[in-house]
Amino acid sequence: MTLEKSLGRSVGRRAVLAAGLAMPALIVRSVFDSTAAAKPIENYRDFESNVLPFPLFGGTQAPEETETTIAERILSRSPRTSPLGVMLYLEAVKRVNKDREAYNGGWKTRWNPVIVSFFQETSTKPEGDTTSWCAASLNWALARAGYRGGTKSASSGSFRAAPGRTHRPRPGDIVVFGQTDPEAFKAGRGHVCLFLAQCRDAVLVLGGNQTNRFGHHSVCRKWLAKDGEELKLHSYHSIHAFRQAAPPAKARPNMSPQSGPPAHSCP
């Protein structure tokens, strides 16, 4: 049974989480060699920068050539099954650079070529210090899986008007949050990710640019309150609305600087 099918069955939240947590380990073993065994270091904070012409979370210096090569290899091996399959693959990446910084999260000094490559699927240049890569990573995952309907925008707000709006989300559907500040909401700020499970007051999501307990931005899963201090649930969108065939995205990243820990129970 595929991961997407196992997550899509009508089972309890505990079974959904168990399936989601087990499969990435299988993906990692089939993709990464023994040189990836070093444990990632995560107890540093990413930072926002407008020094580069393309603001991004993380480093402000160019990656080394070997890091670019590794990033290309990681992206080229990502599955083409579904956006959820792509995100689960990225979540499971354990490869680290020489500073023990994971390739699926922000780096402290140099920019991560994996993250920067996500912006090749956007045509919007982010503006301001709050620009994030959640929408860019989701657009990349959609294109990689051959889905059409991506917004080609680095703004999470671009998904608010996406097709397939639903009140009964299933694992792999798109979840859109808006910032609670009215002006920030009008500017299109918020968050976009994939649905895994929910309880009364919170949603378990998987996506890019999500912070773990260290404040480190990465591709990970976490619980987000439906009505939080900074973010408020806006809408769910069925991933099937994006499913019409499109040419699969090329995995080779654009290396120009245009650019939580797993949860097991409801908080």
N, C-alpha and C positions, 0 to 999 in steps of 0.2 A: 504493500500500500504506500502511495506517495505521501510525503509530508503534508501537502496541501489537502489531500483527501482526509487524512487522519485529523487534521485541524478543523476541517469543515463538517465533521460529523456532529450530530446533535448529542453531545456528551456533556458532562459536568465540567465546570471550570478547572477542577483539579486535573482531569484527564487531558484537557486542552493544553495546560501548562506542561504536563509531563511529556507530551508529544513534542512540544516546541523546544523543550530543554534537551531532549535526548538526541534529536536529529543533528544539530550542529556539530556534535562531537564526531559523528560519522563523516560529515563533510570535511572536517579538518583533517582527519586521518588520511583521507583520499587525496588531499590537495597539497599539504605542506610537508616538507621534509624535516629531517632531524635538526637542521640549523635553526628551526623556528621554536625550539624547545625553551628558550629563555623566557622567564616570566615577565610580562609587561609591567612597567612601572607606571602607576596611575595617580600617585599622590602629588601631582602638580596641577596647577590651574592653567587652563588655556586663557588667552587674553584676546581682546578685540583690538584691531589695529586699522588705522586709515593711512598708514605710511605708504603701503602699496597702492597702486591705482585701482586695485580690486579688493576691497576690504574682505577679510576672512577671519575666522576663529583660528587661533594657533600661531604658528611661527611666521616670521617675516623674512627669512632667508631662503635662498634656493636650495632644494634638496640635492644630495650628491647623486652622481650618475648611477651608482649602483642602486640607490633607493628608487630612482625612476624606473630602472629595469625591473626591480622586484614588484613595483606597483603595477607595471604593465602586465606582468605575469599573473598577479593576483586577479586583476580585472578580466584578463583573457580566459581565466578558468571559472569565472562565475557562471552559474547555470542560466538557462534561457527558459525555464519552466513557467515562472510566474513572478510578478513583483515580490510576492511573499518569499518565494524561493530565493530570489536574489538577495533580499534583505537578511534572511536567515544565514545565507552564506557569508555575507559581510559581517554579520554579528559574530560568526564563528571564527573569523580570521584571528589567528594567534601569532602571526609573523610579526617580528619586532625589528626595529633598526638598531644600530650599534649603541644607541642610548636607551635601549629597551622601551622605546615608545611604539605602541601598536599601530599597525597600518590601517586600522579601522577607527581611528580617533585623531583628535587634534594633537599637534606636536608643539613643544615648548619654544623651540628656536627656529627650525626650518619648517616650511609649509609641507604638509603631507601630500604627495603627488596623487594619492588615491582620491582624497577629498577634492582637490583642485580639479581633477578630471571630471567630476560630476557636473561641473558647470558647462561642459561641452554640450549638454542637453538643454541649455537655457539660452535665450537670446536677449535676456534682460541683464543689464549691468547693475548689480546691487548698489544701493546708495545708503550712506550713513553707517555709523559704527555698529548698528544692531543687525546688520545683514547676516543671515545665517545660511546654512547649507542643507537644511531639512528638505526644502522643496527641490533643490538641485539633485539631491540624492534620490528622491522619489521619482523625479522625471527620468533620471538615468536608469533606475530599476525598471520603470515602465518600458522604456525604449529597449533595454537589454532583453527583456522578456518578449519583445515583439508586439507589445500592446500599443495602441494608438490612443490619442486623447490626452497626452501629457500637455501641460500648459506652456512649456518652453519658457518658464519664468522662474526666477530665483525667489519669488515672493510666495510665502505660504498662502496668502490671501487669494492668490490666483486660482486656488482649488475650491474656493467657496461656491463658485458657480459651475463646478464640474458636474457632469451628467450622473445619473444613477442614484440620486438622493434616496436614502432609505432610513427607516426607523428601526429596522431589524438587522443590524450589521452582523456579518459573519467573519471569521478569521481571514485576514487578507484584504478586507475592505479598507477604504481610505477614511481616515478620521481627520477632521479639520477643527482646529481651535483658533479663537481670536483673542487678542489681548484685551484685557478688561478696560484699559485706558481708552476712552473714546477716540482721541486723536490718533493713537497708535493703531487702533482698529481700522479707522478710515484710511490710514496709510498702508493697509494690507498686512500688518504685522500679526504674528501669531505662531502657529506651529501646524505641521501636517505630517502624518505618519500612517502606519498600518494598524488595523484593529486585531487584537488577539482575544480579549475577553473583557468582561465588565461586571461590576456589581452596582449597587444602587447609586453610589456617589462618585465612582471613579472608573477609569478605563485603563486596561493594560494595553500598551501600545509598543510597537517596534518601529524604530525609525532612526534617521541620522540626526546629528547635532542634539542628542539628548544627553543630559548630564547625569553622571552617577553620583554617589555620595561624596566624592572628592571635588565635585564641580568640574569634572573632566568631560568634555564633549566627545561623544563617540556614537557608533551605531550600536544601540543596545535596546533593551526593553525596560519599561518602567510604568508604574501606575501614575496617572495624571488625574487630578480631581476634575470632575465635570464642571464645577463652579469654583475655581480657585482664585487666589488673590491676584495673580497675573494673567492667567489663561482661563478661558471659559469655552466649553464645548460649543461648536457652531453647527456641525453637520457630519453625517456619515454618508459615504458614497460607495455603492456596490462596484467592486472591481470589474464585474462582468460588463459594465457599461464602457469599459476601456478596452475590451477584449478583441475588437476587430483587428484583423491582421495588419501588421505594419512591418517594414523591413527591420530585422534585428539590428540593434545598435552595434557599431564597432567597439571593441573593448579597449583599443589603444587610447590612452588618456591624452588629453590636451595639457601639457605640462607648463603652460604659461601661468604666471601668478595672477590670473584673472579671478583671480579669485579672490544606567543605574544597575546598578547591579541587577541581576535577574530577580524578579519578584515572584513569590510563590503563593501569596495569599492577599486578599483584599485589605488595604490599609484601614 
